[in-house]
Each structure stands twice: as C-alpha cells, then as structure tokens.
Amino acid sequence: MAKVTWKSGTFIYPLPAVMVSCGTMEKSNIITVAWTGILNTNPATVYISVRPTRYSYNLIKESGEFVINLTTKNLVRATDWCGVKTGAKVNKFKEMNLHKEKAKFVQCPMIKESPVSIECRVRDIQELGSHHMFIADVLAINADDKYIDEKGAFDISKCDLIAYSNGHYYSLGKKLGKFGFSVQKKKK
C-alpha cells in the first residue's frame, strides 16, 4: 500500500455540521457551518469560520453574538438546506419549520429542535483569507432535558448527531470507548 499525495486543501474529516443561529428574535438567520470547533477549555472558547460574502457574516459581526446548534439525523435536510439558501431571500426558520427559542445570554434565538444550543459572544475576528474566524466565549450550554440521564449527565449517544465529511453528511455510530480506556486497569 502507498499513500497518494494531493495538493494542499481541507481534508481533516469528519467535522461537526452545525446550524448557527444569529441576528435577533425578530430578524434572525441560520447558517450551516462545518468549520467550527473548540479552541480552549478555560475559559471555554469556540470558533466558527464564515465567508464574509455570506448574509450571516454581517449579522454576527454587528451583534457580536451567535448560537451554535448541534444537528441530528432528523435535522439533516434542514442543515443542508440552510447551508445552500441565503437568509437574504428566505426565512429559514419558517421554510424548514424550525422554532425559535429565547436564549438566556444572547439576543439571537436558539433552534428548539437542536439537542444542544451553545450561546457564544465574539471575542475576536481573525481574517484568514476565504473565511474569517469568529473566536467566541461560551456563555451557556442549553441541553434538551430528554437527553439527560438519571444521573443528571447528558447522554449524547441518544441524539443521533451528524457529521460532515468531504461533501457528505453521516450519522455518528456507536461508542467505541471513553477517554483513557486504553490505559485503564481491567477489572478482575
């Protein structure tokens, strides 16, 4: 076996496919983002990268806020649709039958159908080229109570989350292990 070398590009997959809600409760939009992730634990810091030509870019830049909404197998069509349509011409909440939910710390709405909505406040914008990276502090994490187990922990395995990989959406499979399982002492 041999590896094939390609020119440089984006090929770190899979990535979370999230719907980012922005704007206000009255004038809101949803943008689908795969260029997102965690930057830091303490303080909790995340990022989204958005092309400046996208309608949501100015909504986020002007307000300094957004909500990252995790997506599920049931939301895959809405996730894709919100990524190919522009909020300048359509009301994505209405067209995809998604419901706005008031956030606690930001003015933009959360998506009620999402199992997890992460309220974010922009700390910095890095202009990187085709995309600008919004670096944001996490203000709150809102989890749907139907995914909270009897111990009060969030059971992510019940959400049917999706990921994006090389132009396609995939549902996430079964749990393979937990952090540190490879060095954990076996019970006798």
N, C-alpha and C positions, 0 to 999 in steps of 0.2 A: 504494500500500500504506500502511496505517496500523497502528499498534500499538493493542491493546486494553488498557485499564487494569483490573486486578483489585485487590481488597483485599489487604492485606499477607498474606504467608504464606511457606511454604518452597518455593522454586522454583529452587534452584541445583542443576541436574542435569547430567550423571549423577553419582552418588556411588558409592563402593565399597560393595558389600554384603558384609559380613564376618561371620564367626561368632566370637564372643568366648567363649572358654572361661574358666571361673572356678571357685572353690572349691578343693578338694583332689583328689588322685587318687582318694580313697575317696568323697568327697561332692562331685561336680562337676556343672556345668551348662554349657549352651551357650545364648547369647542372640544373636540376629541383630541387627546394628546397621548402619544406614546413616549415622547421624550420627557420623562419625568422620573423622579426618584428621591431617595433620601440622601442628604448631604452631611448631616450631623445628628448626634443623639442629644447632646445637652449644650446649648438649647436645641430643641427639636427643630430641624431645618430641612426644607424640601426645595425642589425646583421644578419648574416646567419650562420648556423651551418652545417659543412660539414665533412664527414668521411675522415680521412687522406688517406685512400686507394683509394679514387676517383681520377680520372685523373685530374679534375679541381682543386683539392686541391693545388697541386704544382704550377699550373698556377697563382692562386690567391696569394699564399704565396710569390712567386718570384716577381710578379709585384706589389703587394700591392694594387690592384685595381680590381673592378668588377662593373657590371651594373645589377641592379635588374629590370627585365622587367615584368610588370603585365601581367597576362594571361586572355584570354577571352574564351567564348564558342566556337568561331571559331578556337582557338588555343589549345583546349583540347587534341586533338590527338598528336600534336607536343609536348605539355607539358609532356604528359605521355611518349612518345617515347624517348624524350631527357633525361628522368629520368631512363629509363631501358637500354639504349645503352651507350657504352663508347666512348668518344671522342678520345680515343687512337686508335680506329679501324675504326671509321666512321666520316665523315664530317657532323655534324648535321645540319648546315645551308643548305648545298646542299641537303641532303636527305629529309628534311622537307620543302624545298622550302621557306626558311626564308631568309630575306635580311638584310645584314649588313648596319648599318647606323653609320657614324662617330660621335663620342661623342665630346663634347666641352672641357672637362677637364681630361678625362682618355683616355688611349690608346686602351682599349678594345672596341669592337663595341657594339652599341645598336641594338636591334631587331626592324626593321622598322614596323613590323606588330603589335607590342605591343602598346597599347594606352598610356602607361606611362613607361618611362625608367628613372631609378634613378641612377645617376653616384655616385660611392662611392670610398673612399680611406680608406684603412685599417689603423686603429689606434692601434689595439691590437689584439692578438690572445690568447684566453683562451682555454687551453687543458682540456676538461671536462670529457673525457672518450671515448665513442664510436665516439663522434663528437668533433670537435674543433670549437669554436665560433669565427668568424671574426667580430670584432666590428669595425664599419666604420663610418666616417663622410660623410654626404651627401653633395656633391659638387654642384649638379644641378639636377633639375627635368625637364624632357623633356616630354611634353604632346602633343599628336596629336591634331592639331588645329580643327579637325572635331568634337571634344568633348567640345570645348569652346563655351559657350552660348553667347547671345547678350550682356550680362553684363560683359563679359570677365572672367567669372568664369568657372572652369572645371566642367562639368556635368557627374559625374561618373556613373549615372544611365543609360546612353546611351552605356556604354562599354560592357555590358554582362560579367562582371568579373566572375571568377570561384573561388571556394574554395575547399580545400581538407579536408575530414573528415573520419577517420577510414578506410583508404584504398580506398576511393571512391572520385570522383570529382562531385561537384554540382555547378549549376549556382546560382548566387545570385538573390534573388527575389526582390520584390518591397520595396520601402522605407516605414518604419513604423513610423518614427518620426525623429526629429532632436535633436541635443544636447540641453538639457534644456527644451524640450517640456513639460515635466511632471510638471514643476513649473511655466510655462509661464502663464501670465494672459490672460484670454479668452477675445477676442474682443466682444464688445457689439454691 
